């Protein structure tokens, strides 16, 4: 039972990390283009 819970937790955590990285990358790209737009 405990192993199953840990497995689910690790899979969920892995997905969360992936989603978090995607969001961070998205915001970095937006900031980058905003800076270029403001500078021009």
N, C-alpha and C positions, 0 to 999 in steps of 0.2 A: 504493500500500500504506500509506504513512504517513498519507495523508488518511483512509483508512478507520479506522485505529487512533485517530486524533484524533477522528473523528466518534463512534465508540463510546465513547471516553473522555468526551467532552462530554455525551453522552446519559446515560451512567452517573452522571457527576458531578451533572447536573441532577436525576436521580432521587434521589440521595443527599441533596442539599440539601433537596429536597421532603420526604423521609422524616424528616430531621433536624428540619425546621420543624414537622412534624406531631407528632413526639415531644415537642418543646419546648412546643408549644401544649397538648398533653395534660397534661403535668406542671404547667404553669402553672394550668390549670383545676382539677386535683386539689388543688394547694396553696391556691388561692383558696377552694374549698369546704371544705377542711380548716380553714382559718383561720376561716371563718364558723361552722363547726360548733363549734370550740373557744371562740370568743368568746360564743356564745349559751348 
